[in-house]
Amino acid sequence: MHDRYRASFVALGALALSLTLGAFPAAYAAGKGHDARAGETSLTREGYWPLEAAPGGTAPNTQPEGQPLTLNGDAWIYHNEDIFGDPALVDQGDLRLDGDGDWAATSAAPVGGDGSFTLAARARLAAADNRTQTVLSLPGRKADRLVIRYQAASGKWEVVVSTKDKATAPQVVITEEQALPNDDPYGVGDHLAVVFDAPAHELRFYVNGQLSSTSTAVDTTSWTASGGLQVGRSAIHGDYFAGTVDEVRAYSGVANPTMISQMASLTGVPEL
């Protein structure tokens, strides 16, 4: 429980930051920090799924006219009604997955991958075991445009990009070397965010709001995902996630480090 108390203080600090910066328009947030470039001065939110409820098996997208996430298999939304109960990852609800054919998905890709984009979620593994497990993925027909996953071989979080929509295509891989996955059943998991900066040909992987010196890679990939955003699996390889997912976000454009830090808050920031 010590981690939970410590996380509460972190959340208060992150909330203060959110209240200070949250009123800035997205265009400002995207255009500042990490070598902002011409053409990358705006950021459009395509989806924000706080995963607080799923009436009829569908988790709403708070973005107006945005696609919802449809729950599949035994996926369900946990909602904490008891002050002494198991806390949700963020706010009162989160998505629970048992790793045995459970996932949630949109009907089409909220971001295609043929231009700059940002994807993020908070995830807590049920167990860092010998199974590779996917948190988020964007599928094509034969390969995943992008995967955020726990890699069993290394015991670490990683991002994988297939350079073409082919099963045998070369891949760009970023492995987070410093922050190990947190599978404490009472912990807050890890916030995972990927930024693809198309003009800079750069892929960036943030864990808990931080970009380590080894978490940036050159990437000239430009093909477009053809399937919906997958939460809790790869539609190509399976790799179902066993654990908890919360605060899923998708943006067209490049989110800067300040905005990524805000996303990592332990209190929802709906205006972000």
Secondary structure, 3 states (H helix, E strand, C coil): CHHHHHHHHHHHHHHHHHHHHCCCCHHHHHHCCCCCCCCCCCCEEEEEECCCCCHHHEECCCCCCCCCEEEECCCEEEECCCCCCCCCCECCEEEEEECCCCEEECCCCCCCCCCCEEEEEEEEECCCCCCCEEEEEEECCCCEEEEEEEECCCCEEEEEEECCCCCCCCEEEEECCCCCCCCCCCCCCEEEEEEEECCCCEEEEEECCECCCCCEEECCCCCCCCCCCEECCECCCECCCEEEEEEEEEEECCCCHHHHHHHCCCCCCCCC
